[in-house]
Amino acid sequence: MAVPGGRLRIALFGEGPRLVIAAHGITGSHVSWGAVADALPPGWTLVAPDLRGRGHSAGVSGPYGLDRHAEDLDLVARHVGADETSVLTGHSMGAYVAALHGAARRYARVVLIDGGLPLPMPPGADPDEVLTLTLGPAIQRLSMTYPSVDAYVDFFRAHPALGEGWSPLVEEYVRYDATGAESAVRSRAREDAVRQDGRWLLTETEAIAAALKAVEAPLSLLRAPRGLLNQPVGMLPDDLAAEWATRLPSLRQEVVDDCNHYTIVFDPRCARLVASRLTEPSP
């Protein structure tokens, strides 16, 4: 699909008339939605682009930033004919994109998956350093090359959040992300895009907060109890969630048991719960 700066790759999972528009995470691709799409009931289609700078949209030029992705998502929604019966969702960084887009376009509901709440940053901290510390191996791999696609897969197998939950879908996700010559395999995700988007996420907290408050559709948040490295504190810790329960009482929150930041969309059990929340009858 044509957008300013190039063409976005869009994937459609399903053939039903009801649409879910879905935005992936900061170093991800549309393939991350496979398990959720598989769990959708009949009559639904999940529409997921590779965001600019990622996957097969890596060649779409900047500038980047979550507001730019929200504009792209609006173009995707228009392209596939999304309307007020459609559902909007996003995972990780995609949840922030969904919040920004959902503030400007009406949906039946907006579902944020382990993201979307403004993340506090220590005063004076360097956003790039915070991003590197937060994302760990996810951003480390962007500047690395690997001797083969299998070696790239092995790097992911050692990831503390993915190793125990390894599945054919996770492997498909990793192999889709691999590109380059056999002796110099690398991620399709552009490091400059990831860093620019991460900086936006960490510094534009007021814009994110305003978007959350402006969403008119029923708004819900699904949180993972464990984090990006499978650590016992999630990306959105309980105290941050409690703060937003006070600031935005209409936000419906739910913790998805026994998952981490990645397996909340990759693990079939978690994906079934996510799919059920996306397609449940409107309140």
C-alpha positions in Angstrom: 0.0 0.0 0.0 1.4 3.4 -1.0 2.2 5.8 1.9 4.4 8.9 1.9 7.9 7.6 1.5 7.2 4.2 0.0 4.9 1.2 0.3 3.8 -0.6 3.4 3.5 -4.3 3.5 0.0 -5.3 4.8 -1.0 -8.8 5.8 -4.7 -9.9 6.1 -5.4 -12.9 8.3 -8.9 -14.3 7.7 -11.7 -13.5 5.3 -14.5 -12.2 7.6 -16.2 -8.9 7.3 -15.4 -7.7 10.8 -11.9 -6.1 11.0 -9.2 -5.9 13.6 -6.5 -3.3 12.8 -3.3 -4.3 14.6 0.0 -2.6 15.2 3.1 -4.6 16.2 6.0 -3.8 18.5 9.1 -1.6 18.1 11.4 -4.2 16.5 8.6 -6.6 15.3 6.6 -7.3 12.2 3.0 -8.3 11.2 4.0 -12.0 11.8 3.8 -11.4 15.6 0.0 -11.4 15.2 -0.2 -15.0 13.8 -1.3 -16.7 17.0 -3.9 -14.1 17.8 -5.2 -14.2 14.2 -5.5 -18.0 14.4 -7.6 -17.7 17.5 -10.2 -15.2 16.0 -13.7 -16.6 15.6 -15.3 -16.9 12.2 -16.4 -13.7 10.6 -13.2 -11.7 11.6 -10.2 -10.6 9.7 -7.0 -9.2 11.3 -5.2 -6.5 9.3 -1.6 -6.0 10.3 1.0 -3.8 8.5 4.7 -4.0 8.8 5.3 -0.5 10.2 7.7 1.7 8.3 11.3 0.8 9.1 10.4 -2.8 9.9 9.8 -6.1 8.0 9.1 -5.7 4.3 8.3 -2.0 5.0 11.9 -1.3 6.0 12.5 0.7 2.9 9.8 3.2 3.7 11.6 6.4 4.6 11.4 8.5 7.7 10.9 10.6 9.5 9.7 8.1 12.0 8.0 8.6 15.4 4.8 7.2 16.8 2.7 10.0 15.4 3.9 9.1 11.9 3.0 5.4 12.5 -0.5 6.5 13.7 -0.9 8.4 10.4 0.1 5.3 8.5 -2.3 3.2 10.5 -5.1 5.6 9.5 -4.2 5.1 5.9 -4.3 1.4 6.4 -7.7 1.6 8.0 -9.0 3.6 5.1 -7.5 1.3 2.6 -9.2 -1.8 4.0 -12.5 0.0 4.7 -12.4 -0.1 8.5 -15.5 1.5 10.1 -17.1 2.0 13.6 -17.7 -1.7 13.9 -14.0 -2.5 13.5 -11.6 -3.0 16.4 -8.2 -1.4 17.0 -5.3 -3.0 18.8 -1.6 -2.7 19.3 1.2 -4.6 21.2 4.1 -3.0 23.0 5.0 0.1 20.9 2.0 -0.7 18.7 -0.2 0.0 21.7 1.0 3.5 21.8 0.5 3.9 18.1 -3.1 2.5 18.6 -3.8 5.0 21.3 -2.7 7.9 19.1 -4.6 6.6 16.1 -7.7 5.7 18.3 -7.9 9.2 19.6 -8.5 10.4 16.0 -10.7 7.7 14.6 -13.8 6.0 16.0 -13.7 2.2 16.6 -15.9 -0.3 18.3 -13.2 -0.8 20.9 -9.5 -0.1 21.4 -7.4 -2.9 23.1 -3.9 -2.1 24.3 -1.6 -5.1 24.8 1.2 -4.6 27.3 1.8 -1.0 26.2 0.1 2.3 25.8 0.7 3.8 29.3 3.2 6.7 29.4 6.5 5.4 30.8 8.2 7.6 33.4 11.8 8.4 32.7 14.3 9.6 35.4 15.0 13.3 35.2 18.1 14.0 33.1 18.3 10.5 31.7 19.4 9.9 28.1 16.5 8.4 26.2 18.8 6.3 24.0 20.5 4.8 27.1 17.2 4.1 28.7 16.0 2.5 25.5 19.1 0.2 25.3 18.7 -0.8 28.9 15.0 -1.5 28.5 15.0 -3.4 25.3 18.2 -5.4 25.9 18.7 -8.1 23.3 15.9 -6.7 21.1 17.9 -3.6 20.2 21.4 -5.3 20.5 20.7 -7.5 17.5 20.0 -4.5 15.2 23.7 -3.6 15.0 24.9 -7.2 14.7 25.3 -9.6 11.8 25.1 -13.4 11.9 26.8 -16.1 9.8 23.5 -17.6 8.7 19.7 -17.4 9.2 20.0 -20.5 11.5 22.5 -18.6 13.7 20.0 -15.7 13.9 17.3 -18.1 15.0 19.7 -19.5 17.6 20.2 -16.0 19.0 16.5 -15.8 19.6 16.3 -19.2 21.1 18.6 -18.0 23.8 16.3 -15.0 24.6 15.1 -15.4 28.2 11.5 -14.4 27.2 11.3 -16.7 24.2 13.3 -19.8 24.8 10.8 -21.7 27.0 7.9 -20.8 24.8 9.6 -21.5 21.5 7.2 -22.6 18.8 6.9 -22.8 15.0 5.2 -19.4 15.0 8.1 -17.8 16.9 10.6 -19.3 14.5 8.5 -18.1 11.5 8.6 -14.6 13.1 12.4 -14.7 13.4 13.0 -16.1 10.0 10.7 -13.4 8.5 12.9 -10.8 10.2 16.2 -12.1 8.8 17.7 -10.5 5.7 21.1 -10.0 4.1 23.8 -12.2 2.5 24.2 -15.7 4.0 27.5 -14.6 5.7 26.0 -11.4 7.0 22.5 -12.0 8.1 20.8 -9.1 10.0 17.4 -7.9 11.2 15.2 -6.2 8.7 14.3 -3.6 11.4 16.2 -0.3 10.9 18.1 0.8 14.0 17.6 4.4 13.2 13.8 3.9 13.0 13.8 1.9 16.3 15.8 4.5 18.1 13.8 7.5 16.8 10.5 5.8 17.8 11.9 4.8 21.2 13.0 8.3 21.8 9.5 9.6 20.8 7.9 7.1 23.2 10.0 8.1 26.1 9.9 11.8 25.6 6.4 12.5 24.3 4.5 11.3 27.4 2.1 14.2 27.5 1.0 13.5 23.9 0.4 9.8 24.8 -1.5 10.8 27.9 -3.7 13.2 26.0 -4.4 10.5 23.4 -5.5 8.0 26.0 -7.9 10.5 27.4 -9.2 11.4 24.0 -10.1 7.9 22.9 -13.9 7.7 22.7 -14.3 4.0 22.1 -14.3 1.5 25.0 -10.6 1.3 26.0 -9.0 -1.7 27.6 -5.5 -2.8 28.6 -4.1 -6.4 28.8 -0.9 -6.6 30.8 1.7 -9.3 31.1 2.9 -10.0 34.6 6.5 -10.6 33.4 8.7 -8.3 31.4 10.7 -8.2 28.2 13.4 -10.4 29.6 10.9 -12.6 31.4 11.8 -10.8 34.7 9.1 -10.8 37.4 8.2 -7.1 36.9 6.2 -6.4 33.7 6.8 -3.6 31.2 3.8 -1.9 32.8 4.3 -2.5 36.5 1.4 -2.6 39.0 2.1 0.9 40.4 1.9 2.5 36.9 -1.3 0.6 36.2 -2.8 1.7 39.5 -1.9 5.3 38.7 -3.7 5.1 35.4 -6.7 3.4 37.0 -7.1 6.6 39.0 -6.4 9.0 36.2 -8.6 7.2 33.6 -11.3 5.3 35.5 -12.9 4.2 32.2 -9.8 2.2 31.3 -10.6 -1.5 31.7 -7.5 -3.4 32.9 -6.7 -7.1 33.0 -3.5 -9.1 33.8 -3.1 -12.1 31.5 -1.8 -14.9 33.8 1.6 -16.6 33.3 3.0 -14.8 30.3 5.7 -12.2 29.5 5.8 -9.3 27.2 6.3 -11.5 24.1 4.3 -14.6 25.0 1.1 -12.5 25.6 0.7 -12.6 21.8 2.8 -15.7 20.9 1.6 -18.3 23.3 -1.6 -20.0 22.0 -3.4 -19.8 25.4 -2.6 -16.1 25.9 -3.4 -15.4 22.3 -6.9 -17.0 22.7 -7.6 -14.7 25.6 -6.4 -11.7 23.6 -8.6 -12.8 20.6 -11.6 -13.2 22.9 -11.2 -9.6 24.2 -10.9 -8.2 20.7 -14.1 -9.8 19.5 -16.4 -9.8 22.5 -19.7 -8.1 22.2 -19.6 -4.3 22.7 -20.6 -3.1 26.1 
